[in-house]
Amino acid sequence: MKIRAVTGVKDILPEEIWKWQFIEEVSRETLEEYSFSEIRVPLLEYTELFSRSIGQTSDIVEKEMYTFEDSKGVNISLRPEGTAGVVRACIEHHLLSPSSMGKFYYMGAMFRHERPQKGRYRQFFQIGAEALGSGEPELDAEILSMLHLLMHRLGIKDTVLEINSLGCRACRPEYRKALRDFLKTKLDLLCSDCRRRFDANPLRALDCKNPACKDATVNAPQGMTHLCPSCMDHFESVKALLTELGIPFEINGRLVRGLDYYTRTTFEMTTDKLGTQNAVAAGGRYDGLVEELGGPSLPGIGFALGMERMAALLPENMERPAKIDILIAPLGAEARRQALLLLYNLRDRGIRAETEFREKSLKSQMRQADKIGVDFVGILGENELTRGVLLLRDMRSKEQTEVPLNKAVEELCQRISLKEKGESFPGHVKKPER
């Protein structure tokens, strides 16, 4: 019996991993241009970290976390999101200072025990960014502009930036009361989860995906009508800054997110290209989280984007980068030994080179070269060894030239460099095809 992957997780195979690498490379470059530093936190954390930060009434803590007891009976969990772990690490290792900003980004796997569906897995991958130390609206605008720029650099189009404000500890209680009064008249129409969360977290009814709950809350009071003057000024400033930067956005008064730590600005980058799982990236402010987890009273804001969904949105006409620059085709045992020496020195110079160590005909090796799409094939048989040359075939132009074996590495490096620049390599006599 074959052993298969666990339900809800997937293998990222070689034919698609290049898209992931492209997203990671562009994201890393963009984030570091904005002065974010990479941090890597554990997959395992004490369950208390997530119950304190995300909230006991969130779906994640209630029913979606992979939680188990260790040998000492302590509850530990696979991380369902990245923010809490990053904040915990910053506090534990004293990375935060009231006088300076802390900017961190991460890449890695998250886990949620939920029903798998298209675009939603039990093990999923995220790239996230967290900025700690400033509560100013300019930081909100910078984070949103960075996310906008990242989408542009990745070539991902047709996304919509949706924003909202959840208010702060001062003004949110008034809104929660108004929303609870409204929902009290709709309880019979709400799903069992929303009824259960009615007292502790009524805002979640606005975020519920159940069609009945969506219909029942169409006319629910909006949080923006209950913002205190400070939160209103903050939100108006964020909108004005985005407008000044030329970044389009839409206001979504139902956008509350599923985690308890959010305050003030919340946002999602959505698309209509992925069906019901339409959020590509999401985040917001969490001005009380650092203090809640035992750190200093510092505000923060961050976001995470889903790798699986990002990869699905990359332009269809993207060209996969070449994996191999040159294939050395040896014929015979001595040729294989020489091929090994060539490969070592080519790879030492940064050239992507490969060979075939099994005994195969030249015809078979040329078919392999065509299959993998290499630019050059270096043919090395008994005749070439006797004369001390490498017969080099350009797989695009079909030209063949002889290169002295003792100068092959330097010449191949030069040829491949010129090929990448779109230039021709002069000074070689065309040889008849073998």
Secondary structure, DSSP 8 states (H G I E B T S, - for coil): ------TT-----HHHHHHHHHHHHHHHHHHHHTT-EE----SEEEHHHHHHHT-TTSHIIIII--EEE-TTS-EEEE-S-SHHHHHHHHHHTT--BTTB-EEEEEEEEEE--S--BTTB-SEEEEEEEEEES---HHHHHHHHHHHHHHHHHHT--SEEEEEEE---TTTHHHHHHHHHHHHHTTGGGS-HHHHHTTTT-TTHHHH---HHHHHHTTT---GGGG--HHHHHHHHHHHHHHHHHT---EE-TT---S-TT-EEEEEEEEESSSTT--EEEEEEE-TTHHHHTTS-S--EEEEEEEHHHHHHHS-TT-----S-SEEEEE-SHHHHHHHHHHHHHHHHTT--EEE--S---HHHHHHHHHHHT-SEEEEE-HHHHHHTEEEEEETTT--EEEEEGGGHHHHHHHHHHHHHTT----S---B---
